[in-house]
Amino acid sequence: MIKDGISFLALVTPMIWCLWHRAWWALLGYFAVLFAITGIGMLAGFGDIKLGLLTTLLNVGFALEANNIRRWMLENAGAVMVGVTSGGNLEECEYRFFTSWLKTAKEEPSAPSLQGA
């Protein structure tokens, strides 16, 4: 299950988040954008405060997209999205998902038997 919304670990430490989830392409992209922002900011004569603000905005944007990056990586690895659920915490989400999933699995008709054909 992947939470939809902001990833607080990616907000505070995006590089550690990328290493933890083995998101090598995301880490490379993060560094590319970070170096571009820093280089352009230094050439434009931005001070440390402005560069820090731009870096913080980059981290916020990355944190908002971090879980979508995980979802994309899992889909590329062959995982299939089975359903969507909501809840107050992980246990509630798991309970809601599996009860609805088991209910639909029981309702689906089974394949006809070929015995006696």
N, C-alpha and C positions, 0 to 999 in steps of 0.2 A: 504494500500500500504506500502510495506517495501522497503526501499532504499537498493540497492546493493552496498556494499563498506564499508568503515570504519565508525564507529560510534564515533563521537568526544566526546560525553558524556561518553561513555564507556572507551575512552582513558584517559580522565582526572580523572574520578571517577567511576571505574568499580563497586564498591559496591553500589553506589547510582543508577547506571544504572540497576543493578539486582533488587534492591528493587522497583524501579519505574515500571519496567516491570513484576514484580512478578516472576522472574526467580530464584526460590529458589534452584533448583538443580545446576544451573550455579553458583550461589553465593557459594554454598557448595563446588563445584569443584574449584572455584577460590581460596577460603580460603585453601583448601587442597594443591593445587599447591604452593600457596604463602608460607604456613608454611613449605612445603618440601624444597622449594628453600632457604628459610631463614635458616632452620635448617642445611641443607647440607652445605650451605655457611659458617655458623658459625663454623661448625665442620672442614671445610677445612681451616679455618683461613682467610677467605675473610674479607677485611676491609669494612667500611661503603660505600665507593664509589663503590666497586664491587657489593655489595649487592643492592645498589640503582640502578645500571645499570641493574642487573638481574631483579629487580622488574619492571623497566621501560620496558624491553623487554617483560615481562609477560603481562603488560598492553597493549602494542602495539599488541601482538598476540591476546589478548582477544578482543580488539577493532575491529580487522579485522574480527573476527568471531561472533561478537555480533549480527548483523542482521541475520546471519544464525541461531543463537540460537533462535531468535524471530520467524523466519520462521518455524523452527522445532517445537517450542512450539505450534504455531497456527495449524500446521498440526496434531499434537497429540490431539488437542482440537476439531478436526473435520472440520476445515476450509479447503477449497479446493482452490488450485491455479487456477484462471480463465485465467490469461494471464500475459504477460510481456510487458512493455512499457519503453520508454526512453524519457527524456526531460531535459530542463535546470532547472526546478523547479517543485514543487509539482502540481501547477495548470496546467502547460503544460502537465505533465504526465497524470493527470486525464482527461484532455481534449482529448488527443490522445487515451487513453484507452477506454473511453466511446464512442467516435465517432466510433472507429473500432468495439467495442462490439455491439453497436446498429446496425451498418451496417450489421454485420454477423447475428444478430438476425432477421433482416428483410429479409435476403436472404434465410434463412432456410425454407423449405416447411412445412406447417402446416399439422397436421394429417388429413387424410381423414374423412369426416363426415360419420356417420353411419345412417343418416336420410334416410329413404326410403328403408332400407335393410330389 
